[in-house]
């Protein structure tokens, strides 16, 4: 199997390249940066340039494209000047990649998000649920990206994730540890519920999927039960051996986000097991392994 991976300078793309290499697969990474210092074959690629996408991927001739590149700055996506860029990357860029995959008859994995739903209620979202109602610009762009893939291809995996953390990049855990070093007390929202996703664990699952033809929509976060950001922070400080006090507050009390955040990020992952895939380990275990890495 030969893979082409977009967004390899980000948290997930970096780990996907590592996982592919560990299994002996040939993989070519890409990102918008001129170079990537990770020791793997790398091609600079702007996914919003349809001609470049066609040329680069056609020359690589992959069996699968694992599309990790995305605009992920949720609050910045709400700014009027950024909206065209968000669409260009998350929607048009995804369409460009799907078009080449169709031409080459190769598989595609598209990484999506719980933000495609309205984030209300308490029932876990099902992967094949079509009750879409994104509450912010980022969520709408990721939904539109999903639809371009599903409407263009037959050989696709759409994998929704949430609360992502990895070694290669910024994330909630790194932020909380840095804040905890300079503050005796932090206030964290307790009414947004979901589960974290460790990119190291997710990368393994994505390559597992790539080895099959069990196409469709999936949800993939770590196991270990649904929690709030407050619960997550308490466990981060506990495992990191930090004494910072964590105070639970509501989203309304926090009030700093431009983009509306989902209260219900619970994702039902039972379809993974039903299709023979190994679930991700518990988030508590993932956190412990991650803290050792950083």
C-alpha positions in Angstrom: 0.0 0.0 0.0 1.2 3.5 -1.0 -0.2 6.4 0.9 -0.3 10.2 0.3 -0.9 12.2 3.5 -1.9 15.9 3.7 -1.2 18.1 6.6 1.9 16.3 7.9 3.1 19.3 9.8 0.1 19.1 12.1 -0.6 16.9 15.0 -2.4 14.0 13.2 -0.6 14.0 9.9 2.7 13.7 11.7 1.6 10.6 13.6 0.0 9.1 10.5 3.3 9.2 8.7 5.0 7.6 11.7 2.4 4.8 11.8 2.6 4.1 8.1 6.4 3.9 8.3 6.3 1.6 11.3 4.3 -0.9 9.2 6.6 -0.7 6.3 4.3 1.2 4.0 5.5 3.7 1.4 4.2 7.1 2.2 4.6 10.6 0.9 3.7 13.6 3.1 2.6 17.0 2.1 1.8 20.4 3.6 1.8 24.0 2.6 5.2 24.7 4.2 8.2 24.6 1.9 9.8 21.7 3.8 9.1 19.4 6.7 11.9 18.1 8.9 10.6 14.6 9.7 12.8 12.3 7.5 10.0 11.2 5.2 9.4 11.9 1.5 7.7 15.3 1.4 6.1 17.5 -1.2 5.0 21.1 -0.7 1.3 21.4 -1.7 -1.4 24.0 -1.5 -4.6 22.0 -1.5 -6.6 25.0 -2.7 -4.6 24.9 -6.0 -6.6 22.3 -8.0 -4.0 22.0 -10.8 -1.2 21.4 -8.3 -3.3 18.9 -6.3 -4.0 17.0 -9.5 -0.4 17.0 -10.7 1.2 16.1 -7.4 -1.1 13.3 -6.4 -1.3 11.9 -9.9 2.5 11.6 -10.0 2.6 9.9 -6.6 -0.1 7.4 -7.7 -1.2 6.5 -4.1 -3.5 3.6 -3.2 -5.0 5.9 -0.5 -5.0 9.6 0.4 -5.3 10.3 4.1 -6.5 13.9 4.2 -5.4 15.5 7.6 -4.9 19.1 6.3 -7.6 21.6 7.4 -8.3 25.0 8.8 -8.8 24.2 12.5 -8.7 27.7 14.2 -12.4 27.6 15.2 -12.7 31.2 16.6 -10.7 32.8 13.8 -12.9 31.1 11.3 -15.7 33.5 12.4 -13.8 36.6 11.2 -15.2 37.9 7.9 -11.8 38.1 6.3 -11.1 34.5 7.1 -14.3 32.9 5.9 -13.2 32.7 2.2 -9.9 31.0 3.4 -11.8 28.5 5.6 -14.0 27.5 2.6 -11.1 27.4 0.2 -9.2 25.0 2.5 -11.9 22.8 4.1 -14.3 22.6 1.3 -12.7 23.4 -2.1 -9.3 21.9 -1.1 -11.1 18.7 0.0 -13.0 18.7 -3.3 -9.7 19.0 -5.2 -8.4 15.9 -3.4 -11.6 13.9 -3.9 -11.5 14.7 -7.6 -8.0 13.2 -8.0 -8.9 10.2 -5.9 -11.9 9.6 -8.2 -9.6 9.9 -11.3 -7.1 7.5 -9.8 -9.7 5.2 -8.3 -7.9 5.3 -5.0 -9.3 5.4 -1.4 -9.7 8.5 0.7 -9.9 9.1 4.4 -11.3 12.5 5.4 -11.0 13.7 9.0 -14.1 15.5 10.3 -15.5 16.7 13.6 -18.5 16.5 16.0 -19.1 20.2 15.0 -21.2 19.0 12.1 -24.0 18.4 14.6 -25.9 21.0 16.6 -24.2 20.0 19.9 -27.4 19.9 21.9 -29.0 17.1 24.0 -27.2 14.3 25.8 -27.5 11.3 23.4 -24.2 10.3 21.7 -24.2 11.2 18.0 -24.3 8.2 15.6 -21.9 8.1 12.7 -24.6 7.6 10.2 -26.9 10.3 11.6 -27.8 12.9 9.0 -29.3 15.5 11.4 -26.6 18.1 10.5 -26.9 21.5 12.0 -23.4 23.1 12.4 -23.4 26.1 14.8 -20.3 27.8 13.6 -18.3 28.5 10.4 -15.7 25.8 11.1 -18.4 23.2 11.6 -20.2 24.1 8.4 -17.0 24.0 6.4 -16.2 20.5 7.7 -19.7 19.3 6.9 -19.4 20.7 3.4 -16.1 18.9 3.1 -17.8 15.7 4.2 -20.4 16.1 1.6 -17.9 16.7 -1.2 -16.2 13.4 -0.4 -19.4 11.4 -0.1 -20.9 12.9 -3.3 -17.7 12.4 -5.3 -16.4 9.0 -4.2 -17.4 5.5 -3.3 -14.1 4.4 -1.7 -14.1 6.8 1.3 -13.9 6.8 5.1 -15.2 9.9 6.9 -13.9 9.8 10.4 -15.2 12.3 13.0 -13.0 13.1 16.0 -13.1 15.5 18.9 -10.9 17.3 21.5 -7.7 16.4 19.6 -4.2 16.3 21.2 -0.8 15.2 19.9 2.9 15.7 20.4 3.4 17.8 17.2 1.5 21.1 17.8 -0.6 23.2 20.1 -3.5 21.6 22.1 -5.6 21.9 25.3 -3.2 19.8 27.4 -0.1 21.9 26.6 -2.1 25.1 27.2 -3.4 23.9 30.6 0.0 22.8 31.8 1.5 26.2 30.8 -1.3 28.1 32.5 -1.0 25.9 35.6 2.7 26.8 35.9 1.8 30.5 36.3 -1.6 30.4 38.0 -2.7 28.9 41.3 -6.3 28.6 40.0 -7.9 28.1 36.6 -11.5 28.3 35.5 -12.6 25.6 33.1 -16.0 24.9 31.5 -18.0 22.0 32.9 -21.0 21.9 30.7 -19.4 20.8 27.4 -19.2 17.0 27.3 -17.2 14.8 25.1 -14.1 12.6 24.9 -10.5 13.4 23.9 -8.7 12.0 20.9 -4.9 11.2 21.0 -3.5 11.5 17.5 -1.0 8.6 18.2 -3.9 6.2 18.8 -6.0 7.6 16.0 -3.2 7.2 13.5 -3.1 3.5 14.2 -6.9 3.2 13.6 -6.7 5.2 10.4 -4.0 2.9 9.0 -6.1 -0.1 10.1 -9.0 1.4 8.1 -6.7 2.0 5.1 -5.9 -1.7 5.0 -9.6 -2.5 4.5 -12.6 -1.7 2.2 -15.0 -1.1 5.1 -16.0 2.3 3.8 -18.4 4.8 5.3 -18.8 7.1 8.3 -17.1 6.5 11.6 -16.6 8.1 15.0 -13.2 7.7 16.7 -12.2 9.2 20.0 -10.5 7.5 22.9 -12.5 5.3 25.2 -12.8 5.8 29.0 -16.2 7.5 29.3 -17.6 11.0 28.5 -16.2 13.9 30.4 -16.2 17.7 30.6 -13.3 20.0 29.9 -13.2 20.6 33.7 -12.9 16.8 34.3 -10.2 16.6 31.7 -8.2 19.4 33.3 -8.5 17.9 36.8 -7.0 14.7 35.5 -4.3 16.5 33.5 -3.0 18.3 36.7 -3.4 15.1 38.7 -1.3 13.0 36.3 1.2 15.9 35.8 1.7 16.2 39.6 0.5 19.8 39.6 -1.4 21.4 42.5 -3.3 24.0 40.4 -6.9 24.4 41.6 -9.5 23.9 38.9 -12.8 25.8 39.3 -15.8 24.6 37.2 -17.7 27.3 35.3 -20.5 27.3 32.7 -19.9 28.2 29.0 -22.0 31.3 29.6 -19.7 32.3 32.5 -16.6 31.7 30.4 -18.0 33.8 27.6 -14.8 34.3 25.6 -15.4 32.3 22.4 -16.3 33.9 19.1 -17.6 30.6 17.8 -20.5 28.8 19.4 -19.2 25.6 21.0 -21.2 22.3 21.2 -22.4 21.2 24.7 -22.8 17.7 23.5 -19.7 16.3 21.8 -20.5 12.7 22.7 -19.7 10.4 19.7 -21.0 6.9 19.5 -18.1 4.6 18.4 -19.8 1.2 18.4 -19.6 1.0 14.6 -15.8 0.6 14.9 -16.2 -2.7 16.8 -19.1 -3.8 14.6 -16.8 -3.5 11.6 -13.9 -5.3 13.2 -11.8 -2.3 14.2 -10.0 -2.0 17.5 -11.2 0.9 19.6 -8.8 3.5 20.9 -7.5 3.0 24.4 -9.0 4.9 27.4 -8.3 8.6 27.4 -6.8 8.4 30.9 -4.2 5.9 29.5 -3.7 8.1 26.5 -3.1 11.1 28.7 -0.5 9.2 30.7 1.4 8.1 27.6 1.2 11.6 26.1 2.6 13.3 29.2 5.6 11.0 29.1 6.1 12.0 25.5 6.1 15.8 26.1 
